[in-house]
Amino acid sequence: MADRCQVSRQAINAIETERYDPSLPLAFTIADVFGLTIEEIFRPDRTEDPGTPA
């Protein structure tokens, strides 16, 4: 993942553990890697239960 996004593994870990918010260009790159939109990945109000409306 880090290689595909051209960032360090530490940066990816910090994003995953919510210690770092990626820049907009990096957010688009991450979304592209997963074939999703940035909203689908980085929505701050998302819940763990996909059946719960956001």
PDBQT receptor file of N, H, CA, C and O in Angstrom, charges set to zero:
ATOM      1  N   MET A   1       0.831  -1.185   0.000  1.00  0.00    +0.000 N 
ATOM      2  CA  MET A   1       0.000   0.000   0.000  1.00  0.00    +0.000 C 
ATOM      3  C   MET A   1       0.877   1.250   0.000  1.00  0.00    +0.000 C 
ATOM      4  O   MET A   1       0.664   2.174  -0.785  1.00  0.00    +0.000 OA
ATOM      5  N   ALA A   2       1.853   1.262   0.883  1.00  0.00    +0.000 N 
ATOM      6  H   ALA A   2       2.026   0.512   1.521  1.00  0.00    +0.000 HD
ATOM      7  CA  ALA A   2       2.733   2.430   0.968  1.00  0.00    +0.000 C 
ATOM      8  C   ALA A   2       3.449   2.666  -0.359  1.00  0.00    +0.000 C 
ATOM      9  O   ALA A   2       3.571   3.805  -0.810  1.00  0.00    +0.000 OA
ATOM     10  N   ASP A   3       3.917   1.597  -0.976  1.00  0.00    +0.000 N 
ATOM     11  H   ASP A   3       3.818   0.672  -0.610  1.00  0.00    +0.000 HD
ATOM     12  CA  ASP A   3       4.602   1.735  -2.265  1.00  0.00    +0.000 C 
ATOM     13  C   ASP A   3       3.666   2.294  -3.330  1.00  0.00    +0.000 C 
ATOM     14  O   ASP A   3       4.048   3.174  -4.101  1.00  0.00    +0.000 OA
ATOM     15  N   ARG A   4       2.446   1.781  -3.368  1.00  0.00    +0.000 N 
ATOM     16  H   ARG A   4       2.136   1.065  -2.742  1.00  0.00    +0.000 HD
ATOM     17  CA  ARG A   4       1.488   2.241  -4.383  1.00  0.00    +0.000 C 
ATOM     18  C   ARG A   4       1.113   3.702  -4.183  1.00  0.00    +0.000 C 
ATOM     19  O   ARG A   4       0.787   4.401  -5.143  1.00  0.00    +0.000 OA
ATOM     20  N   CYS A   5       1.157   4.165  -2.936  1.00  0.00    +0.000 N 
ATOM     21  H   CYS A   5       1.421   3.598  -2.156  1.00  0.00    +0.000 HD
ATOM     22  CA  CYS A   5       0.800   5.551  -2.629  1.00  0.00    +0.000 C 
ATOM     23  C   CYS A   5       2.028   6.456  -2.561  1.00  0.00    +0.000 C 
ATOM     24  O   CYS A   5       1.902   7.670  -2.399  1.00  0.00    +0.000 OA
ATOM     25  N   GLN A   6       3.203   5.866  -2.683  1.00  0.00    +0.000 N 
ATOM     26  H   GLN A   6       3.305   4.880  -2.814  1.00  0.00    +0.000 HD
ATOM     27  CA  GLN A   6       4.468   6.593  -2.631  1.00  0.00    +0.000 C 
ATOM     28  C   GLN A   6       4.646   7.360  -1.322  1.00  0.00    +0.000 C 
ATOM     29  O   GLN A   6       5.070   8.515  -1.306  1.00  0.00    +0.000 OA
ATOM     30  N   VAL A   7       4.306   6.675  -0.218  1.00  0.00    +0.000 N 
ATOM     31  H   VAL A   7       3.962   5.736  -0.231  1.00  0.00    +0.000 HD
ATOM     32  CA  VAL A   7       4.525   7.216   1.126  1.00  0.00    +0.000 C 
ATOM     33  C   VAL A   7       5.158   6.115   1.967  1.00  0.00    +0.000 C 
ATOM     34  O   VAL A   7       5.291   4.976   1.519  1.00  0.00    +0.000 OA
ATOM     35  N   SER A   8       5.544   6.463   3.179  1.00  0.00    +0.000 N 
ATOM     36  H   SER A   8       5.436   7.388   3.543  1.00  0.00    +0.000 HD
ATOM     37  CA  SER A   8       6.153   5.468   4.064  1.00  0.00    +0.000 C 
ATOM     38  C   SER A   8       5.095   4.554   4.677  1.00  0.00    +0.000 C 
ATOM     39  O   SER A   8       3.908   4.879   4.720  1.00  0.00    +0.000 OA
ATOM     40  N   ARG A   9       5.566   3.397   5.151  1.00  0.00    +0.000 N 
ATOM     41  H   ARG A   9       6.529   3.133   5.116  1.00  0.00    +0.000 HD
ATOM     42  CA  ARG A   9       4.665   2.489   5.862  1.00  0.00    +0.000 C 
ATOM     43  C   ARG A   9       4.138   3.153   7.129  1.00  0.00    +0.000 C 
ATOM     44  O   ARG A   9       3.002   2.918   7.542  1.00  0.00    +0.000 OA
ATOM     45  N   GLN A  10       4.978   3.984   7.736  1.00  0.00    +0.000 N 
ATOM     46  H   GLN A  10       5.901   4.175   7.401  1.00  0.00    +0.000 HD
ATOM     47  CA  GLN A  10       4.565   4.691   8.951  1.00  0.00    +0.000 C 
ATOM     48  C   GLN A  10       3.413   5.649   8.660  1.00  0.00    +0.000 C 
ATOM     49  O   GLN A  10       2.514   5.808   9.486  1.00  0.00    +0.000 OA
ATOM     50  N   ALA A  11       3.435   6.288   7.486  1.00  0.00    +0.000 N 
ATOM     51  H   ALA A  11       4.165   6.159   6.815  1.00  0.00    +0.000 HD
ATOM     52  CA  ALA A  11       2.342   7.192   7.113  1.00  0.00    +0.000 C 
ATOM     53  C   ALA A  11       1.040   6.416   6.966  1.00  0.00    +0.000 C 
ATOM     54  O   ALA A  11      -0.005   6.863   7.441  1.00  0.00    +0.000 OA
ATOM     55  N   ILE A  12       1.093   5.263   6.316  1.00  0.00    +0.000 N 
ATOM     56  H   ILE A  12       1.941   4.900   5.930  1.00  0.00    +0.000 HD
ATOM     57  CA  ILE A  12      -0.114   4.440   6.157  1.00  0.00    +0.000 C 
ATOM     58  C   ILE A  12      -0.618   3.992   7.522  1.00  0.00    +0.000 C 
ATOM     59  O   ILE A  12      -1.821   4.034   7.781  1.00  0.00    +0.000 OA
ATOM     60  N   ASN A  13       0.284   3.565   8.393  1.00  0.00    +0.000 N 
ATOM     61  H   ASN A  13       1.261   3.530   8.182  1.00  0.00    +0.000 HD
ATOM     62  CA  ASN A  13      -0.119   3.149   9.735  1.00  0.00    +0.000 C 
ATOM     63  C   ASN A  13      -0.764   4.300  10.495  1.00  0.00    +0.000 C 
ATOM     64  O   ASN A  13      -1.776   4.101  11.166  1.00  0.00    +0.000 OA
ATOM     65  N   ALA A  14      -0.205   5.487  10.402  1.00  0.00    +0.000 N 
ATOM     66  H   ALA A  14       0.618   5.648   9.857  1.00  0.00    +0.000 HD
ATOM     67  CA  ALA A  14      -0.771   6.647  11.100  1.00  0.00    +0.000 C 
ATOM     68  C   ALA A  14      -2.168   6.977  10.579  1.00  0.00    +0.000 C 
ATOM     69  O   ALA A  14      -3.040   7.365  11.356  1.00  0.00    +0.000 OA
ATOM     70  N   ILE A  15      -2.385   6.830   9.286  1.00  0.00    +0.000 N 
ATOM     71  H   ILE A  15      -1.677   6.515   8.655  1.00  0.00    +0.000 HD
ATOM     72  CA  ILE A  15      -3.721   7.053   8.709  1.00  0.00    +0.000 C 
ATOM     73  C   ILE A  15      -4.687   5.992   9.224  1.00  0.00    +0.000 C 
ATOM     74  O   ILE A  15      -5.807   6.308   9.627  1.00  0.00    +0.000 OA
ATOM     75  N   GLU A  16      -4.253   4.733   9.211  1.00  0.00    +0.000 N 
ATOM     76  H   GLU A  16      -3.344   4.476   8.885  1.00  0.00    +0.000 HD
ATOM     77  CA  GLU A  16      -5.111   3.634   9.659  1.00  0.00    +0.000 C 
ATOM     78  C   GLU A  16      -5.498   3.762  11.130  1.00  0.00    +0.000 C 
ATOM     79  O   GLU A  16      -6.607   3.390  11.512  1.00  0.00    +0.000 OA
ATOM     80  N   THR A  17      -4.609   4.276  11.943  1.00  0.00    +0.000 N 
ATOM     81  H   THR A  17      -3.707   4.578  11.633  1.00  0.00    +0.000 HD
ATOM     82  CA  THR A  17      -4.886   4.404  13.374  1.00  0.00    +0.000 C 
ATOM     83  C   THR A  17      -5.431   5.777  13.742  1.00  0.00    +0.000 C 
ATOM     84  O   THR A  17      -5.521   6.125  14.919  1.00  0.00    +0.000 OA
ATOM     85  N   GLU A  18      -5.795   6.554  12.726  1.00  0.00    +0.000 N 
ATOM     86  H   GLU A  18      -5.723   6.272  11.769  1.00  0.00    +0.000 HD
ATOM     87  CA  GLU A  18      -6.411   7.870  12.875  1.00  0.00    +0.000 C 
ATOM     88  C   GLU A  18      -5.541   8.862  13.644  1.00  0.00    +0.000 C 
ATOM     89  O   GLU A  18      -6.053   9.743  14.335  1.00  0.00    +0.000 OA
ATOM     90  N   ARG A  19      -4.208   8.710  13.518  1.00  0.00    +0.000 N 
ATOM     91  H   ARG A  19      -3.792   7.994  12.957  1.00  0.00    +0.000 HD
ATOM     92  CA  ARG A  19      -3.290   9.672  14.114  1.00  0.00    +0.000 C 
ATOM     93  C   ARG A  19      -2.864  10.721  13.098  1.00  0.00    +0.000 C 
ATOM     94  O   ARG A  19      -2.178  11.681  13.448  1.00  0.00    +0.000 OA
ATOM     95  N   TYR A  20      -3.267  10.545  11.839  1.00  0.00    +0.000 N 
ATOM     96  H   TYR A  20      -3.824   9.765  11.554  1.00  0.00    +0.000 HD
ATOM     97  CA  TYR A  20      -2.860  11.452  10.763  1.00  0.00    +0.000 C 
ATOM     98  C   TYR A  20      -3.948  11.483   9.714  1.00  0.00    +0.000 C 
ATOM     99  O   TYR A  20      -4.448  10.437   9.301  1.00  0.00    +0.000 OA
ATOM    100  N   ASP A  21      -4.320  12.675   9.279  1.00  0.00    +0.000 N 
ATOM    101  H   ASP A  21      -3.914  13.525   9.615  1.00  0.00    +0.000 HD
ATOM    102  CA  ASP A  21      -5.253  12.828   8.167  1.00  0.00    +0.000 C 
ATOM    103  C   ASP A  21      -4.439  13.088   6.908  1.00  0.00    +0.000 C 
ATOM    104  O   ASP A  21      -3.622  14.007   6.875  1.00  0.00    +0.000 OA
ATOM    105  N   PRO A  22      -4.655  12.288   5.877  1.00  0.00    +0.000 N 
ATOM    106  CA  PRO A  22      -3.860  12.450   4.658  1.00  0.00    +0.000 C 
ATOM    107  C   PRO A  22      -4.214  13.741   3.924  1.00  0.00    +0.000 C 
ATOM    108  O   PRO A  22      -5.305  14.290   4.080  1.00  0.00    +0.000 OA
ATOM    109  N   SER A  23      -3.266  14.205   3.126  1.00  0.00    +0.000 N 
ATOM    110  H   SER A  23      -2.380  13.759   2.999  1.00  0.00    +0.000 HD
ATOM    111  CA  SER A  23      -3.538  15.343   2.251  1.00  0.00    +0.000 C 
ATOM    112  C   SER A  23      -4.600  14.921   1.240  1.00  0.00    +0.000 C 
ATOM    113  O   SER A  23      -4.843  13.731   1.042  1.00  0.00    +0.000 OA
ATOM    114  N   LEU A  24      -5.218  15.889   0.616  1.00  0.00    +0.000 N 
ATOM    115  H   LEU A  24      -5.021  16.856   0.777  1.00  0.00    +0.000 HD
ATOM    116  CA  LEU A  24      -6.251  15.575  -0.376  1.00  0.00    +0.000 C 
ATOM    117  C   LEU A  24      -5.692  14.738  -1.530  1.00  0.00    +0.000 C 
ATOM    118  O   LEU A  24      -6.324  13.752  -1.911  1.00  0.00    +0.000 OA
ATOM    119  N   PRO A  25      -4.536  15.086  -2.103  1.00  0.00    +0.000 N 
ATOM    120  CA  PRO A  25      -3.995  14.231  -3.173  1.00  0.00    +0.000 C 
ATOM    121  C   PRO A  25      -3.736  12.792  -2.705  1.00  0.00    +0.000 C 
ATOM    122  O   PRO A  25      -3.991  11.844  -3.448  1.00  0.00    +0.000 OA
ATOM    123  N   LEU A  26      -3.232  12.628  -1.479  1.00  0.00    +0.000 N 
ATOM    124  H   LEU A  26      -3.024  13.398  -0.875  1.00  0.00    +0.000 HD
ATOM    125  CA  LEU A  26      -2.999  11.277  -0.964  1.00  0.00    +0.000 C 
ATOM    126  C   LEU A  26      -4.320  10.559  -0.732  1.00  0.00    +0.000 C 
ATOM    127  O   LEU A  26      -4.421   9.361  -0.999  1.00  0.00    +0.000 OA
ATOM    128  N   ALA A  27      -5.323  11.256  -0.247  1.00  0.00    +0.000 N 
ATOM    129  H   ALA A  27      -5.241  12.228  -0.031  1.00  0.00    +0.000 HD
ATOM    130  CA  ALA A  27      -6.637  10.646  -0.048  1.00  0.00    +0.000 C 
ATOM    131  C   ALA A  27      -7.207  10.139  -1.370  1.00  0.00    +0.000 C 
ATOM    132  O   ALA A  27      -7.782   9.052  -1.420  1.00  0.00    +0.000 OA
ATOM    133  N   PHE A  28      -7.050  10.915  -2.438  1.00  0.00    +0.000 N 
ATOM    134  H   PHE A  28      -6.582  11.798  -2.397  1.00  0.00    +0.000 HD
ATOM    135  CA  PHE A  28      -7.514  10.465  -3.756  1.00  0.00    +0.000 C 
ATOM    136  C   PHE A  28      -6.732   9.246  -4.224  1.00  0.00    +0.000 C 
ATOM    137  O   PHE A  28      -7.308   8.334  -4.818  1.00  0.00    +0.000 OA
ATOM    138  N   THR A  29      -5.431   9.217  -3.965  1.00  0.00    +0.000 N 
ATOM    139  H   THR A  29      -4.964   9.958  -3.483  1.00  0.00    +0.000 HD
ATOM    140  CA  THR A  29      -4.609   8.068  -4.357  1.00  0.00    +0.000 C 
ATOM    141  C   THR A  29      -5.045   6.822  -3.614  1.00  0.00    +0.000 C 
ATOM    142  O   THR A  29      -5.184   5.758  -4.217  1.00  0.00    +0.000 OA
ATOM    143  N   ILE A  30      -5.263   6.937  -2.313  1.00  0.00    +0.000 N 
ATOM    144  H   ILE A  30      -5.151   7.802  -1.823  1.00  0.00    +0.000 HD
ATOM    145  CA  ILE A  30      -5.714   5.794  -1.518  1.00  0.00    +0.000 C 
ATOM    146  C   ILE A  30      -7.067   5.300  -2.019  1.00  0.00    +0.000 C 
ATOM    147  O   ILE A  30      -7.267   4.097  -2.181  1.00  0.00    +0.000 OA
ATOM    148  N   ALA A  31      -7.982   6.212  -2.261  1.00  0.00    +0.000 N 
ATOM    149  H   ALA A  31      -7.819   7.189  -2.129  1.00  0.00    +0.000 HD
ATOM    150  CA  ALA A  31      -9.298   5.831  -2.771  1.00  0.00    +0.000 C 
ATOM    151  C   ALA A  31      -9.178   5.119  -4.112  1.00  0.00    +0.000 C 
ATOM    152  O   ALA A  31      -9.875   4.136  -4.361  1.00  0.00    +0.000 OA
ATOM    153  N   ASP A  32      -8.296   5.612  -4.971  1.00  0.00    +0.000 N 
ATOM    154  H   ASP A  32      -7.730   6.411  -4.769  1.00  0.00    +0.000 HD
ATOM    155  CA  ASP A  32      -8.096   4.995  -6.282  1.00  0.00    +0.000 C 
ATOM    156  C   ASP A  32      -7.556   3.573  -6.141  1.00  0.00    +0.000 C 
ATOM    157  O   ASP A  32      -7.965   2.682  -6.885  1.00  0.00    +0.000 OA
ATOM    158  N   VAL A  33      -6.651   3.353  -5.202  1.00  0.00    +0.000 N 
ATOM    159  H   VAL A  33      -6.319   4.077  -4.597  1.00  0.00    +0.000 HD
ATOM    160  CA  VAL A  33      -6.095   2.016  -4.978  1.00  0.00    +0.000 C 
ATOM    161  C   VAL A  33      -7.210   1.029  -4.644  1.00  0.00    +0.000 C 
ATOM    162  O   VAL A  33      -7.186  -0.115  -5.098  1.00  0.00    +0.000 OA
ATOM    163  N   PHE A  34      -8.176   1.465  -3.858  1.00  0.00    +0.000 N 
ATOM    164  H   PHE A  34      -8.195   2.394  -3.489  1.00  0.00    +0.000 HD
ATOM    165  CA  PHE A  34      -9.280   0.594  -3.447  1.00  0.00    +0.000 C 
ATOM    166  C   PHE A  34     -10.481   0.647  -4.394  1.00  0.00    +0.000 C 
ATOM    167  O   PHE A  34     -11.440  -0.104  -4.218  1.00  0.00    +0.000 OA
ATOM    168  N   GLY A  35     -10.434   1.526  -5.392  1.00  0.00    +0.000 N 
ATOM    169  H   GLY A  35      -9.655   2.136  -5.535  1.00  0.00    +0.000 HD
ATOM    170  CA  GLY A  35     -11.557   1.643  -6.309  1.00  0.00    +0.000 C 
ATOM    171  C   GLY A  35     -12.788   2.250  -5.660  1.00  0.00    +0.000 C 
ATOM    172  O   GLY A  35     -13.916   1.926  -6.032  1.00  0.00    +0.000 OA
ATOM    173  N   LEU A  36     -12.573   3.137  -4.685  1.00  0.00    +0.000 N 
ATOM    174  H   LEU A  36     -11.657   3.401  -4.383  1.00  0.00    +0.000 HD
ATOM    175  CA  LEU A  36     -13.661   3.789  -3.967  1.00  0.00    +0.000 C 
ATOM    176  C   LEU A  36     -13.520   5.297  -4.081  1.00  0.00    +0.000 C 
ATOM    177  O   LEU A  36     -12.534   5.798  -4.622  1.00  0.00    +0.000 OA
ATOM    178  N   THR A  37     -14.513   6.022  -3.566  1.00  0.00    +0.000 N 
ATOM    179  H   THR A  37     -15.314   5.616  -3.126  1.00  0.00    +0.000 HD
ATOM    180  CA  THR A  37     -14.405   7.478  -3.492  1.00  0.00    +0.000 C 
ATOM    181  C   THR A  37     -13.785   7.838  -2.151  1.00  0.00    +0.000 C 
ATOM    182  O   THR A  37     -13.784   7.026  -1.226  1.00  0.00    +0.000 OA
ATOM    183  N   ILE A  38     -13.258   9.051  -2.042  1.00  0.00    +0.000 N 
ATOM    184  H   ILE A  38     -13.258   9.711  -2.794  1.00  0.00    +0.000 HD
ATOM    185  CA  ILE A  38     -12.676   9.454  -0.754  1.00  0.00    +0.000 C 
ATOM    186  C   ILE A  38     -13.741   9.503   0.334  1.00  0.00    +0.000 C 
ATOM    187  O   ILE A  38     -13.445   9.243   1.501  1.00  0.00    +0.000 OA
ATOM    188  N   GLU A  39     -14.974   9.832  -0.033  1.00  0.00    +0.000 N 
ATOM    189  H   GLU A  39     -15.214  10.043  -0.981  1.00  0.00    +0.000 HD
ATOM    190  CA  GLU A  39     -16.059   9.870   0.958  1.00  0.00    +0.000 C 
ATOM    191  C   GLU A  39     -16.327   8.483   1.536  1.00  0.00    +0.000 C 
ATOM    192  O   GLU A  39     -16.630   8.349   2.722  1.00  0.00    +0.000 OA
ATOM    193  N   GLU A  40     -16.217   7.458   0.704  1.00  0.00    +0.000 N 
ATOM    194  H   GLU A  40     -15.971   7.567  -0.260  1.00  0.00    +0.000 HD
ATOM    195  CA  GLU A  40     -16.466   6.099   1.179  1.00  0.00    +0.000 C 
ATOM    196  C   GLU A  40     -15.389   5.643   2.166  1.00  0.00    +0.000 C 
ATOM    197  O   GLU A  40     -15.650   4.792   3.016  1.00  0.00    +0.000 OA
ATOM    198  N   ILE A  41     -14.202   6.195   2.060  1.00  0.00    +0.000 N 
ATOM    199  H   ILE A  41     -13.990   6.887   1.370  1.00  0.00    +0.000 HD
ATOM    200  CA  ILE A  41     -13.105   5.782   2.929  1.00  0.00    +0.000 C 
ATOM    201  C   ILE A  41     -12.952   6.692   4.136  1.00  0.00    +0.000 C 
ATOM    202  O   ILE A  41     -12.727   6.216   5.249  1.00  0.00    +0.000 OA
ATOM    203  N   PHE A  42     -13.071   7.989   3.926  1.00  0.00    +0.000 N 
ATOM    204  H   PHE A  42     -13.254   8.375   3.022  1.00  0.00    +0.000 HD
ATOM    205  CA  PHE A  42     -12.700   8.950   4.956  1.00  0.00    +0.000 C 
ATOM    206  C   PHE A  42     -13.865   9.692   5.597  1.00  0.00    +0.000 C 
ATOM    207  O   PHE A  42     -13.649  10.705   6.261  1.00  0.00    +0.000 OA
ATOM    208  N   ARG A  43     -15.094   9.214   5.417  1.00  0.00    +0.000 N 
ATOM    209  H   ARG A  43     -15.269   8.391   4.877  1.00  0.00    +0.000 HD
ATOM    210  CA  ARG A  43     -16.229   9.871   6.065  1.00  0.00    +0.000 C 
ATOM    211  C   ARG A  43     -16.057   9.846   7.571  1.00  0.00    +0.000 C 
ATOM    212  O   ARG A  43     -15.968   8.765   8.154  1.00  0.00    +0.000 OA
ATOM    213  N   PRO A  44     -16.006  11.005   8.226  1.00  0.00    +0.000 N 
ATOM    214  CA  PRO A  44     -15.779  11.025   9.669  1.00  0.00    +0.000 C 
ATOM    215  C   PRO A  44     -16.939  10.460  10.482  1.00  0.00    +0.000 C 
ATOM    216  O   PRO A  44     -16.749  10.069  11.634  1.00  0.00    +0.000 OA
ATOM    217  N   ASP A  45     -18.135  10.411   9.903  1.00  0.00    +0.000 N 
ATOM    218  H   ASP A  45     -18.289  10.728   8.968  1.00  0.00    +0.000 HD
ATOM    219  CA  ASP A  45     -19.297   9.930  10.656  1.00  0.00    +0.000 C 
ATOM    220  C   ASP A  45     -19.644   8.493  10.357  1.00  0.00    +0.000 C 
ATOM    221  O   ASP A  45     -20.721   8.030  10.731  1.00  0.00    +0.000 OA
ATOM    222  N   ARG A  46     -18.753   7.770   9.688  1.00  0.00    +0.000 N 
ATOM    223  H   ARG A  46     -17.878   8.146   9.385  1.00  0.00    +0.000 HD
ATOM    224  CA  ARG A  46     -19.069   6.379   9.359  1.00  0.00    +0.000 C 
ATOM    225  C   ARG A  46     -19.134   5.541  10.623  1.00  0.00    +0.000 C 
ATOM    226  O   ARG A  46     -18.494   5.861  11.624  1.00  0.00    +0.000 OA
ATOM    227  N   THR A  47     -19.903   4.476  10.574  1.00  0.00    +0.000 N 
ATOM    228  H   THR A  47     -20.424   4.216   9.760  1.00  0.00    +0.000 HD
ATOM    229  CA  THR A  47     -20.052   3.590  11.728  1.00  0.00    +0.000 C 
ATOM    230  C   THR A  47     -19.484   2.222  11.386  1.00  0.00    +0.000 C 
ATOM    231  O   THR A  47     -19.254   1.909  10.218  1.00  0.00    +0.000 OA
ATOM    232  N   GLU A  48     -19.264   1.428  12.393  1.00  0.00    +0.000 N 
ATOM    233  H   GLU A  48     -19.450   1.682  13.342  1.00  0.00    +0.000 HD
ATOM    234  CA  GLU A  48     -18.747   0.084  12.184  1.00  0.00    +0.000 C 
ATOM    235  C   GLU A  48     -19.840  -0.836  11.617  1.00  0.00    +0.000 C 
ATOM    236  O   GLU A  48     -19.527  -1.833  10.967  1.00  0.00    +0.000 OA
ATOM    237  N   ASP A  49     -21.105  -0.512  11.856  1.00  0.00    +0.000 N 
ATOM    238  H   ASP A  49     -21.359   0.298  12.384  1.00  0.00    +0.000 HD
ATOM    239  CA  ASP A  49     -22.215  -1.323  11.381  1.00  0.00    +0.000 C 
ATOM    240  C   ASP A  49     -22.697  -0.787  10.045  1.00  0.00    +0.000 C 
ATOM    241  O   ASP A  49     -23.317   0.275   9.997  1.00  0.00    +0.000 OA
ATOM    242  N   PRO A  50     -22.417  -1.519   8.931  1.00  0.00    +0.000 N 
ATOM    243  CA  PRO A  50     -22.807  -1.006   7.634  1.00  0.00    +0.000 C 
ATOM    244  C   PRO A  50     -24.321  -0.874   7.446  1.00  0.00    +0.000 C 
ATOM    245  O   PRO A  50     -24.767  -0.190   6.525  1.00  0.00    +0.000 OA
ATOM    246  N   GLY A  51     -25.121  -1.521   8.308  1.00  0.00    +0.000 N 
ATOM    247  H   GLY A  51     -24.759  -2.077   9.057  1.00  0.00    +0.000 HD
ATOM    248  CA  GLY A  51     -26.561  -1.419   8.221  1.00  0.00    +0.000 C 
ATOM    249  C   GLY A  51     -27.124  -0.162   8.877  1.00  0.00    +0.000 C 
ATOM    250  O   GLY A  51     -28.307   0.141   8.727  1.00  0.00    +0.000 OA
ATOM    251  N   THR A  52     -26.293   0.560   9.594  1.00  0.00    +0.000 N 
ATOM    252  H   THR A  52     -25.331   0.314   9.716  1.00  0.00    +0.000 HD
ATOM    253  CA  THR A  52     -26.741   1.763  10.273  1.00  0.00    +0.000 C 
ATOM    254  C   THR A  52     -26.618   2.959   9.325  1.00  0.00    +0.000 C 
ATOM    255  O   THR A  52     -25.535   3.203   8.793  1.00  0.00    +0.000 OA
ATOM    256  N   PRO A  53     -27.706   3.714   9.100  1.00  0.00    +0.000 N 
ATOM    257  CA  PRO A  53     -27.604   4.871   8.226  1.00  0.00    +0.000 C 
ATOM    258  C   PRO A  53     -26.641   5.911   8.778  1.00  0.00    +0.000 C 
ATOM    259  O   PRO A  53     -26.580   6.144   9.985  1.00  0.00    +0.000 OA
ATOM    260  N   ALA A  54     -25.904   6.520   7.894  1.00  0.00    +0.000 N 
ATOM    261  H   ALA A  54     -25.954   6.331   6.913  1.00  0.00    +0.000 HD
ATOM    262  CA  ALA A  54     -24.937   7.546   8.326  1.00  0.00    +0.000 C 
ATOM    263  C   ALA A  54     -25.571   8.900   8.418  1.00  0.00    +0.000 C 
ATOM    264  O   ALA A  54     -24.902   9.873   8.766  1.00  0.00    +0.000 OA
TER     265      ALA A  54
